[in-house]
Amino acid sequence: QQQEERLSPPRELASPDPPGIKGIIASGKTTGIAFFASLGGFVYGYNQGMFAQVLTMNSFIRATNDYARGTGVAQGLLTSILELGAWVGTLINGYLADAVGRRWCALIACCVFTIGVIVQACTVNKDYVLAGRFVTGLGVGSLSMVVPLYNAELSPPEIRGSLVAVQQLAITFGIMISFWIGYGTNFIGGTGDSQSDAAWLIPICIQILPALILGAGMLLFMPESPRHLMNIGREEEALNTLARLRNKSTEDMGVRVEYLEILALRDFEVETARKKYPQYQDGSRKSNFLIGFYDYASLITNPSLRRRTITACLTMTFQQWNGINAINYYAPFIFQNFGFQGNTLSLLATGVVGVIEFLLTIPAVLYVDKFGRKSILLAGAIGMATCHFIVAGLVGSYEGSWASHVAAGWVCIVFVWIFIGNFAYSWGPVSWIVVSEVFPLSMRAKGVSLGGSANWLNNFAVGLSTSPFISTSQFGAFIFSVVSPSSLHFGSTSCFLRPRA
């Protein structure tokens, strides 16, 4: 440590970028790379929103031999099988991101995702859809973990939160685009039994394009994370990459400060590993695997890491159980339950959900580093819970008689839209920021993979259980009255549990 202090130039000699929009503009090159990498978030969001539209289309129901028209459990399985694959993909990626690097990990995920989409496009029965969505989920889960990790490690500290939040902005943009594409293709061949297969095939196949663009970029011109390069002993390449990202020379004081901080942290963690695992320092694959295994175990056994792991997993758990993906996955059905009959009107209302979610994520990207994580999470939790309580009261009062209470139905829809807005600026982006920041560098990939896996496991549970609630007509009272107060209580609690990164 004394040697590092001697080598490092004084912090005041560096000229860090300001937080917020000025810092984003000043770090234009890094910002551009983060936005491109967030195509992985777009792929995730598009897939999430697209299937909500496809699931209601007569031509898709026909292609699955009426399986999609079946019980709530059948619809839930069609939706949630992707989340199950994503959970597996996220866990695998914790090891893979350290083994092959963040960049190659994203490329592999794009290839797996594309294979899954092709299988879905060849659907002749429900089994193709289920298998294709599981494989697609492997890719989506990998991207959901590696993109925020990649962006966090590329970003200067002053705008790190903003550039990690770009992932959520891309997710909401994907959701918005998918809702309106589904709304448009729903009219191909008519909206009834004459509807063309193109109505659902086009939305499914379109998602291959951003995955191919992202994969090509990762292969051809995107840089590897300087922190990963440092971890694998490529110090000079890490310095050169860092200088290019900051658009400065390798002799720039700010670049040197950041480089030496990463170097010092790497050396400290290597020395710690030598003391922890002296018997596994021969560099063999077996030893590296065992070190990785024990590192995963230390996320539970080490008190400091355990607290961070619990924080990451709880944050992602509460992000899912506030009801956001119940709406993203089943918005057309939910709006029909408010008395709005007809697929076209419910799809239109769903399209508005996408627009609101995208627009209100933008303030988080611009101001999350200014206002801090805790206050934004708490404000969002209060806003979401308020909306849920209001809708719960209306559902409890008018369920079964919406036809004679049209105004009450519209009020429910408006407060669902307000709920979406509260989620968009808070729990949507900030949850991923917390998870990507809370772990030390040496444990970041594995920690983020566990946090991401908690997200997807709960996402799977939400996707599987929501449709049965809708089909029994008790969904409104249950999801808005029970889940929302929990999201307020636990959301606030998790804010105070979160250790500083």
Buried (B, 14 or more C-beta within 10 A) or exposed (E): EEEBEEEBEEEEEBEBBBBBBEBBEBBEEBBEBBBBBBBBBBBBBBBBBBBBBBBBBBBBBBBBEEBBBBEBEBBBBBBBBBBBBBBBBBBBBBBBBBBEBBBBBBBBBBEBBBEBBBBBBEBEEBEBBBBBBBBBBBBBBBBBBBBBBBBBBBBBBBBBBBBBBBBBBBBBBBBBBBBBBBBBBBEBBEBEEEBBBEBBBBBBBBBBEBBBBBBEBBEEEBBBBBBBBBBBEBBEBBBBBBBBBBEBEBEBBBBBBBBBBBBBBBBBBEEEBEEEBEEBEEEEEEBBEBBBEBBBEBBEEBEEBEBBBBBBBBBBBBBBBBBBBBBBBBBBBBBBBBBBEEBEEBBBBBBBBBBBBBBBBBBBBBBBBEBEBBEBBBBBBBBBBBBBBBBBBBBEEBBEEBEEBEEBBBBBBBBBBBBBBBBBBBBBBBBBBBBBBBBBBBBBBBBBBBBBBBBBBBBBBBBBBBBBBBBEEEBBBBBBBEBBBBBBEBBBEBBEBBEEB
